[in-house]
Amino acid sequence: MTEEGIDKASSFEAVRARLLALAYRMLGSRAEAEDVVQDVWLKWHLADTQAVQTPAAWLTTLATRTAIDRLRHVQRERASQASGWLPEPWLDEAAPSAEEVAVRASEMSYGVMLLLERLKPDERAAFVLHEAFDCDYAEIAKILERTPAACRQIVRRARTRLQRAGAPLERPDPAVHAHIVERLRTALEEQDRTGLLQLFSHAPEVVSDAPVSAPMCARQPAAAGWVDTVTSLAQQASSAEVVSLEGAMGIALFLNGEVVGVLDVRTNGVTDGSAKIVALHIVTSAARLHAANRVVGRAAVTQLLTRIQHNPPTPSVSPSIAMSRDFPVDVYA
């Protein structure tokens, strides 16, 4: 490999995790995000980069524009699907990788990820860059080829639309949320219909990616018998476990050691003992659960146990990974 090739490879690897996190926030799919990052690498590898002064800026701009193009295409596909579409859940790993740390640094709840589907690609890009990655309007303007004032208006409009759609402004108290999720897990395992009713608000939003012809349709109000369909889903699994879903507790349903469902739980944030579940997002698609199984599925657990057996852990301090949230941009990318 030439010296230029080595420089290109090292420059790309230095920001790869952040590019993946950005593309995931844009597309709501880890697989789609990985495709975007691969496309960016190929263009970076083939490009004449002698005049590029800031590789991170060049790569960030290219990744954002590639994600916008990909989002325009997949949004049409998602709109034509007979079943509901939900973002792919990103489960937190016990020993976080660089990609994991990057996602946590750009924290954005699963509920907000779902509502981002309501935004146009440019709106989503501007909102994600500003809210998740702390880009200022001048930087966003270079990426979107707009004026800073126009980008400020785009972000303001996107935020207003999300708030009207019910986007949670703040994450609930972690301890209260975890307690509610554990009670939900217990109720599901015990098939406690009364217990489930006590956990949910009067008219919760229950959203699933299951086909409309299946027992649970895409969106069901309280009167549609959602309690029965949720318990039916749990009956098809062998166990339910609490997992960390983008920094918040959720539930994974297992069958024969594989994840067959992920439940994102949204509570109302009340801390006085009357906290309720106001929304439940259920992902059952095998394709969208592939990444989850890579983290907690049977193969992942087997690999972890084998590694522990051959390399017993020793008392030590794990090295921390610091991820910068600085996302420079390059208008000439």
N, C-alpha and C positions, 0 to 999 in steps of 0.2 A: 504494500500500500504506500502511495506517495505521501509526502509531508502534508500536501494540501488535503489529501483524503483523510489523513489522521486528524487534521484540524477540523474538517467538516464533521467527522464522526463524533469527536469530543464535544464540539459546539452543540451538535444536535442532542446528544445524550444529556448535556447539562440542563436542557429545558424540556426534554421529552415528557417527563411526568407532568409538568405544568400544562403542556400542550394537550395531553390526554385529558386532564381535568377540565380544561376549557372546552374541548370538543364534546366531552360527556355532558357538561352543563348545557351546551347548545343543542345537543341531539337527543338527550335522554336515553341513550343506548351506548353501552360500553363497546359493543361490537362495531357500531357505526363510528364511534370515536376512534377506535383503533385503526379503522380503515382510513379515516381522515389523517391521522398521524403518519400512517404509512405513505399516503399520497404526498404529504408534506416532505417526508424524508426523500422520496424519489425525486421530487422537484428540486430540493436542496442539493441532492447529490449530483444532479445533472446541470445545475445552474452555474453560471460564471459568477462567482461570489468574491472576486478580487476587490470589487468596489464596495462590498458590504462592510460597514464599519461596526455594526452591532448585530451579530447573528441572532441574538434573542429577539430583537425587534423585528427583524426580517421574518423569522419563523413564526412569531406570534401573529403578525399581520396575515401571513399566508394561511395559517391554520384557521383563523377567524373567517377569512373569505371563503376558504374551502368548506368550512362547516356551514356557512350561510347557503352556499350552492347546494350542498347535500341536503340541508333542511328543507329547502324549497321543493326538492324532489320527493323526499320521504313524507312530507306533510300531505301531499296529494295522495300518496299510497295509503297513509293512515286514515285519511278522511273517507276513503272508499272501502275500508274494511267493514265487514258486517258486525264484528265484535268490537268491544271497546279497546282503546289503546292506552297503555299505561307505561310510564318510564321504567326502564330496567332498574331494579333495586341494586344498589351498590353496598354490599355488606362489608362492615369494617373487619379487618383482619386483626388477630391477636398480636401478631408481630408485624406492624404496618410496613408496607413497602414504600418506595418513594412516591409511587402513584397514589397510594392510600393517604400519605401525608399531604400531598398536593390537593386531593379532594377535600380533606378536612380543612385545609387552609382556606379553601374557597367555599366554605360551608353554606349550604342552601338546602332547606328541608325538602323531603320528598313531596310534601304537599305543594310547595311552591314550584317544584319541578313539573308537577302535573299541570298546574295552572299556567305555566309558561307556554304550554301548547296552544293557548289562546292568542299568543302574540305572533305578529309577522316576523319573518326571519331577521330583518334589520332591527326591529324593536327588541327581539330576544337577545341579539348580539350586544346591543348597546346596554341593555339592562344587566346582562350577565357580566360584561366587562366592568361596568361601574359598580354594581352591588356586590359581586362575588370576588372581583379581582382588583378593586380599588383604582381602576384606571380613571384618569381625569377626562374631562370632555375634550380637551385638545388632543389627547391620545386616541380617543374613540373616533374623533373627527377624521384623523388620518387614516384609520382603518376603513371606515365607512365612506370615505370621500365626501363628507358633509362638513358644514361649518360647526364649530363648537356650540353655537347657539341652537342650531337645529338638533344636535345630539342631546343637549340638555332638555329640549322639548320632547324628544323621543323617549328619554328615560322617564321624565315626569308623566307623560301619557301612559307609558307601560305600567308604572307604579300605580297610577290611578285605576287602570283597568284591573290589575291584580287585586287591589284592595276591594274593589266593587265585587269581584268574584269570590271574595272570602279568603284571600291569602293571609296566613297567620303573620302578624307583625313581629312577634317574638316567640321563641321556643318556650314551651311550658317548663315549669320547675322540674328538673331531672328526676328528683326523688319521687315526686307525686306522679309524674308520668310513668316511671318504672313500676310503681305500685299498681297503677291501673292496668298496665300491660300484663303484669304477673297475674292479676285477678282474671283478666281476659283469658290468658293461657289456661289457668285452672278451670275456668268455666267451660272452655272448649273441650278439654280432656274429659271432664266429668259430664259433658253434654247437659249442662245445667242451663236450661232455657230461661228460667226465672232469674238466675244470676246474670245472664247476658243482658236481659232487659233492664236490670238495675244499673248496669255499667254505661249504657248508651243514653244519649240525650233523646228528647221526644221525637225528633225527626232527623236522624243522622244521615249523612251522605255515604252511601255504600257503593263503591265503584269497583268493578271487576273487569278483567280482560277476557273473561270466559265468553264463548259465543252466545249470541242472543237465544239460540235454541236450547242452551244448557239451562239447568235449574236456576242459575243466577244470571240475570240480564246485565247489560252494561251498567245501568244506574237504577237503583231501586229505592223508592221512598219507604218510610217506616211501615206504611200500610200494605206493602207488597210482599210481606212475609220474609223479610231479609234475615230474620233470626233463624228461621228454619233452614234457609239456604247456607248460611254461615256454619251452622252446626253440621249440616250435611257435608260440607266441604271438609270439616274437621274429622268426620267419621271416615272419610276416605284415606286419611293419613294414619300412620301408626303412632306418631308422637308430635308434640308441639314444643318448641324450645324458644326461649327468649334470645334474640340476637341484637347486635348493634347495627342499626340501619342509618348510615350517614350521621352518626353521633347521637341518635335517639333510639330508644328501645323499641323493637318491633318483634314480630313472631314469625318463625319459620316452621312450616309443616313438613314433616319427613315421612317418607314411605320407603322401606328397605334401604335406609341410609341415604337416600337422595332427597334433595329439597323439591317438593312438589307444589309449594305455595309460600308466598311471603306476604305478610299482613303489615301494612304501614298503618299505625294508629295515630290519630290526631285528637288531642284532648282540648278542652276549652280553657286550660290554663288556670282554672280556679284552684286555690290552695287551702281552702277552709274545710276540706273534707267532703265537699260536694262536687268534686271534679267528675266530668262525664266525657265519654268518647263522642266526638261530634262528627268524625269522618273515619271511614275504614277503606283503605285501598288494597285490593287483593290481586296479586300477580300470580297467575298459574301457568302462563305460557312457558313451555320447556325451553324455547329459544332465549327468552328473557331471563330465565333462571340458570342459564349455563354458567354465567360468571359467579352467581351465588354458590353453585355446586363446586366451583373451583376453589372456593374458600372454606366451605363447611360440609361439602358432600362426602360420600363414602370414600372416594379416591383420595380426597384431600386429607381426611382423618387418618386413613391408612398410611399415607405418606408421612404424616406428622408423627404417628406412633413408631414407624420404622426409624425415622430420624432420631427420635428420643432414645429408642432402644440401642442404637449404635453409637449415639453421641450423647450420653447423659449430661444434663445441664450442670454447669458449675456456677457457684455464686459469683456474679459479676455485674457490673453496671452496663446496661445496653447503651450503645452510642446513640445519641439523639441526632435527629436529622432536622436541620433548620431549612425551611422553605421560604424564599423571598416571595412577597406578593407583588413585587414590582414587575409590571408587564409593559416594557417599552414597545413602541411600534415603529414601523418603518414604512413610510408612504411609498417608497420605491420598490417594495417587495413585489 
